Amino acid sequence: MHEIYSIRPFLAVIASLAVTPILLSARSPNVREGWTFAAGALKLGIVVSMLPAVLGGSVFSFRLAEILPGIHLAFRVDAMGLLFALVASTLWIVTSAYSIGYMRGLNEHSQSRYYCFFAVALSATIGAAFAANLVTLYMFYEILSFATYPLVTHHQDEEAKISGRKYLFFIVGGSVALVLPAMIICYIKAETLDFAPQGFLSGHVGPGLTTVLLLLFVFGMAKAALMPMHAWLPAAMVAPTPVSALLHAVAVVKVGAFSVARILTGVFGVDLLAEYGLGTLLAVLASITMLTASFIALSQDGLKRRLAFSTIAQLSYILLGVALLTPKGITGGLVHIAMHAFGKITLFFCAGAIFVATGIKNISEMKGLGRRMPITMGAFFVASLSVIGLPPGGGFISKWFLVLGALEAHELVFLVVLLISSFLNAAYFLPIAYNAFFAKPENADMDAGFQEAPAWCVAPLVATTLASLWLFFNPWPFLDLARLAVAQVTGG
């Protein structure tokens, strides 16, 4: 594996952070939004510039500073990290465009603060994606927690404050109480915190301590929303819809799932987990979360709450894929980071567009809505197919690999879990689209004629819908990066 020492990983991290003073001080919305797009384009350009070399088997590295003897604030861009960074940097631009339609359409307050913390959150996300060791990952994980708190509490009412406290309690409290001690134990035992292709704990810990460390990490990384550390996620629905899209498709939850995947492969290693049978333990925990969250989603009338519980379930697909410890299973889990992101962000964009155009928040009020908002509800249907795992949505690709991974591991019980969960996905998504287009409207306003949300809301959801369709036919580069990442962590 060829290593390229370059400042590009660091530049990708700070590209959005560098414009925050301008975003805070800009008096003109056009200037503020223009700089947001400029930073987004620069970040994406830097990330994409590393793609050819990484696909060729190289990695980029950069050390910024030594924090403690032998522990550096350092970045390393391999296939797994680049896959996640590519998803985040692409969808930040789309979400920024959507934010214009949503925030202006509702005349939201404190828009400069909103865009500023959005930029900080994306810097933290890319920092986590490119982290070379546990310390760097933990630092950016926490920065993301505090950067997204003002976004979650944007409305500043009592409900937002209560939800914000719950948000910090779970994601910061969990990481401080569980992840930090686990890191200290890892350093004491292995005398390093640098991620290694086959992990660094092998030969340093026994089965009992390995099990304890695994549980500390997977529950402490509460952004992954493994039950019972999931309660923050539905509570965060008080945030504006673009923030919900950021939380549930791009940044926060995916940093959680990605961090767990990175720790499983870079700290423990596939062989150590298989030796002690810990993949099965994590797969069971993920399966419980998948099924429980899916059943809860069926009972939710609030559209954003249904999407929130769907996200909890979908994150566990990623964890289950890695926990299968097979090449196809891990590939499916990593690809699902991208496929779920494009599908779920579309669904949240649709929810926001519906609210901007009609003020509707509840599914029970959406009968006949397809007559009034055919573009939005058509996009909702296509994105639903992707999240369910049906053609022609990109989600079919990742779930197909997950199924193959379960077969490869000879774990038929997890294959059954995948199929039941996907059936439940269909049960809570497809009736929404069906009623929107074919049910008789209970509200006369539904026959008022074509009334979509502003173009800045509609264009992004159309773009992400088309991306989900495109990824079904051509999943490049995400599938290629996932396969390369699997080869790197399994030695295959």
N, C-alpha and C positions, 0 to 999 in steps of 0.2 A: 504493500500500500504506500503510494507516494505521498509525502506530506509537503504542502506548500505553505510556507510562512508568509502571511499577508495581513494587511490591516483591514481588508475588506469585511471580514465578519464584524469587527468593531464599528466600522462605518455604517453597516446595515443596521446595527443596533441603535446608534445615535442619530440616524437620519431624521426620524420624526421628533426626537427629543430636542434637536437643535432649533426647531422652529417654534417651540412653545412660548418663548418670550414675545414673538411676533403675534402669535395667536391670542395671547392675553391682552396685548396692547392695541391690536388693530381695531379701529373704530368702524371701518367699513366691512360689512359681511362678505362682500366680494373679495376683498383683500385676504380676510381670514380664511375663506374657503379656497381661494387660489393657492395660498401657501400650504394648506392641507393637502391639496392635490399634488403640488410640487414635491412635497416631502414624501408622499406616497409613491409617486412615480420614481423618485430617486431610490427609495428603499427597495422597491420591486426590481429596479434595474440592477442594483448591486447584488441582490439575491440571485437573479437570473444569470448574471455574469459568471457565477460560480457553478452553474448547472453542468456545462459541458465537461469540465474537469472532474467534478464529483461523479458524474455518470461514467467517466473513464476510469474510475477507481481511486482517484486522488482525494485527499482531505485537506482542508484549509485550517490553519491554526494561528492563533495570536494570543500572546500573553500581555496583559495590561499592567498588572502589578502583583507583587507578592504580599499577601495578606498576613500570613504567618509562615514561619519556616517550613518550606516544602509545600505550602498551599498557596496557589495563585488564583487571581481573578483572571480566568483564561477562557478562550473561545475555541471551539473546534467544530468545523462544518463537515459532517459526513452525510451519508445518504438519508438516514433517519431524520436528522435535524433539518436538512434542506427540504425534505418533503413537507414538514410542518411549517417551516418558514415561508415556503412558496405559497401554501394555502393562506396563511395569515396575511402576508404582504399583498396578495392579489385581492382578497376580500376586504381588506381595509379600504382600498380605493373605492370599491363598489359601495361599501357601507357609508363612506364619506359622502358619496353622491346621494345616496338614499337619505342621509341625515338632512341634506338641504331641503328636500321636499317635505320631510316630516317636521323638522324643527321650525321651518318657516311657515309651513301649512298650518301648524297649531300655534304659531307665534310664541314659542317657548321662551322662557326667561333664561338668562345666564348662558347664552350660547357660546360665548368666548371661553368660559370655563369648561363647558362641555367638550369643545373641540380640543382644548389644551390637554385635558386628562385622557381623552381618546388617544392623542398622540403619545402620551407617556405610557399608556397601557400597551400600545403596539411596540414601543421600544422594549418594554419588559418582556413581551411575548417572544420577540426575536432573540432577546438575550437568553431566555430559557431554552429556546430551540437550539441555540449555538453553544450552550454551556459545555465546557470541557470536563467539569467535575461537579461533585455534589455541592460544594460551597457556592459556586457561581450559579448553579441551578436554584439553590435555595434563596439566594439573594434576589434574583429576578422574580422568582415565585412570589416573594413577599412584596416586592415593589409593585407587582401587578395587583396584589390584594388591596394595597392602599391607594393605588391609582384608580381602581374601579369603584372604590367606596363612594367618592363624590358623584359618580355616574349613577350608581344604584340609588342614592339619596337625592337625586337631582331635584325632585319636586319639593323637598324640604318640609313636607307636612308630617304629621305624627306617624302615619302609616309608614312613610319612607324612613323615618328615623328608627322605628322599631325594627323594620326589615334590615336596615343598615347595620344595626347592632347584632342581629342574628347572623348576618353575612360575615362580619368580622369575627364573631365568636367561633364559628365553625371553621372558616378557612385560615384565619390567623391563629386562633387558639389551638386548632388541630395540629398545625405545622410546628408551633412552638412546643406543645406538650408531647408530641409523638415523633415528628421527623427530626427535630434537633437532637434529642437524646439518641436516636438511632444513628445519626451521623457521627456523634461523639464515639459511640461504641464501635462503629465501623473503622474510625481512625485509630482507635486504641488497638484494635485487633489486627488491622492490615497495614497501618502506618501510611496509608494513602487514601485519597478521596477522588482520584482521577478515574474517570470511566475507562474501562478496558473492553475490548471486543468480546471476551468471554467472562467478563466480570473480574473483580479483584478479591472477593471474599473466599474463594475456594482454597481449602487448606488452612484457613484461619479460624473457622467457626464450625461448631457441631450442629446436628439437626435441631436441637432444642432452641439454641440461640438464633439460628437461621430463621426458624419459624416465627420467633418473637420479632425479629427485625423486619421480616416480611409484613407482618400485621401492623407494626408501627408505621411503616412507609405507606402501605396502601390505604390505611384509614387516616393517617396524618395528612396525606395529600388529598384533603377533602374536596378540592376542586374537581376531582374525578367522580365525586358524588356517589361513591359506593355506600349503600345503606349500612348503618343508620346515619352516615355523615352527609346526608343529602338535603337536609331540611332548609339550608340556606338558599337553595336554588329556586324552589317555588316562591319563596319570600322575596327574592330579587326581581320578581315580575312587576313590582311597583315602578321600576325604572322605565324611561321612554323606550319605545320599541327598538330603535336602532341600538340602544345599549343591550337590550335583551338579545338581539341578534349577535352582538359582539360577545356577550357572555356565553350564549348557548351554541354558537356555531364556530366562532373563530378563536377567541382568546382564552377566556378563563377556564371553561370546562375542558377545552382541548389541551391547555397547559397542564391541567391535572392528569388527564389520560396519558398525554405524552410523557410527563414526568414519571409516572408509574412504569410505562413501557421502557423508558430509558434506564430506570433503576433496576428493573427486572433483568434487563439484558446487560447493562454496563456495570452494575454493582454485584448482583448475585451470579448472573450468567445462566444460560439455558441448561448447561450440564449439571450445575449444582442444584438447581430447582428440580430437575428430573431425578437426580440421585436421592433427594430427600422427599420426593412425592409432593412438593409444594405447589406445582402447577395445578394439580387437581383441587387443592384447597382453595386457591384463588378462583379457579373456574367455577366451583360451587358457590362462592360468595358472589361472583359476577352473575351467575344464573339466577340466584335468588333476587338480586336487584333488578335484573331484566324483566322477570315475570311479575314481580310485585309492582314495580313502577308502571308496567303496561296495564295491569288491572286497575290501578288507581287512575291512570289517564282516561280510561273508559268512562269514569264517573264524573269527569270534570266538564262543566258547562262553559267556563271561561276559556276562550281560545288560547290565550297565552299560557294559562295554567296547564291545559292539556299538552301544549307543546313543551312545557317545562318538564313534565313527568315523562314525556316521550324522550327528551334529551337524557334524563337519568338512565332510562333503559338503554338508549343507543350508546352511551359511553361505555356501558358494560360489555357491549359487543367488542369494543377495542380491547378491553381487559381480558375477555374470554379468549379472543384470538391469540394474544400473547401467551396466556396461561396454558393453551393447548401444547405449547413448546414444540410444535411441528413447523416446518418451513411454510407450508400453505396456510396454516392457522395464523402465524405471525404476520405473513404477507397480508392476509385478509384484515387483521386488526389494524395494521398500519395504513392500508389503503382506505379503510373506513374513516380514518381521520379526515381525509379529503372528501370522500363521497358524501359522508354525513354533513360535512360543513356546507357544501354547495346546496344540498337539499334542504337542510334545516334553516339556513339563512334565508332561503326563498320563502319558506313557510312563515317565518317571523316578518319578513318584508310584507307579505300578503296581509298578515294580521294588522300591521301598522297602517297599510294602505286602506284597509277596510275601516279602521277607526278614524283616519283622517277624513275619508270621504263620507262616512255615514254616522260615526260615533258609536258603532256597534262593537261590543266586546265579547258577547256571549254567542255560543254556537246555536242555541235555540232561537236566536233572532235572525239567523242567516238564511232561512228558507226563501228561495227565489232570488237570492242575491246575485246569482250568476247572470240574471237578465240585466241587472244594473251595472255589474262590474265583471263582464265576461273575460277580460284579459287577466285580471287579478285571480279570479276563481279558476280559470284555465291553468294558470301557473301553479296555483295551489294543488290542483289535481296531479300535475306532472311531478311536482316536488314530492307529493305524497307517495307516488309510485317509487321514487328513488329511495326515500327513507324506509318504505316497506321492504324494498329489495326486489321490485318487479321491473322487467323491461318496459320501456326503454330508458329507465333511469340509471344513473351511474352507480347507485347503491346496489344494484344487482351484482356488479363485479365484486365488490368487497364481500357481500354476503355469500356469494358463490364460493369464494376462497375460504370463508369461514366454515362452510359446509364441508368442503374438501379437507380442511384442516381437522375437523372432528372425525371424519372417516379415516384420515391418515393416522390419527392418534388412537383409532379403534375405540372412541368414546361415543357410543351411540346415544347415551343419555344426553350428552350436550348437543348432539344433532337434533334430538327431539325438542330440547329447550329452544334452539334456534328457530325451528319450524313453528312451535307454539307462539313464540314471541312475535315472529313475523306475521302470523295470523292475527294476533292481537293488534299489531300495528295497523293492519288493514281494517280491523273492526272499529278503531277509533279515528281513522282518517277518511276512509272512502265515503261513509255516510255524510260527511260534511260537504264534499263535492257533489254527491248525488242530490242532496236536498237543495243545494244552491242552484242547481240547473233544472231539476225535475219536480221538486216539491212545490205545492201551491203556496204562494206568498201569504203570510198572515198580516203583513204590513203593506198597505196600498202604495207606500213610497217605493217599493221594489219595482213597480211598474211605471215609475216616473221617467224611465228612459235611461240612456247611457250616461253614467256619472262615475267615471274612474277618479282616482286620486290624482294629485298633480303629477306632471310628467317626471319630475325628479324622484318621485316615489315609484312610479310604474316602470320606468326604463331599467333601474337596477334589478328589479325582480324578474323582468323579462330576460335580462342578461344572465342572471344566475340559473334561470330555468333552462335556457339554451345551453349553458355550460354543463348542467346535469345530463342533458340529452347527449351532448357531444362526448362526455366522459364514458358513456355506455359504449359508444362505437370506437372511441380512441382514448383509453385511459392514460395515455402518455402525458407527462413524465411520471405521474404518481405511482403507477404500477411498476415501472422500471426502477424507481428509487426504492420502493418497498422491497422488491426482490434483491436489489443490491444490499440493502440494509440487512436483510435476513442472511445473506451470504456472509456478511461481515460479522454478525453476532453468533452464527452457528459454525463458522469455519467452513461452510459449504462452497 
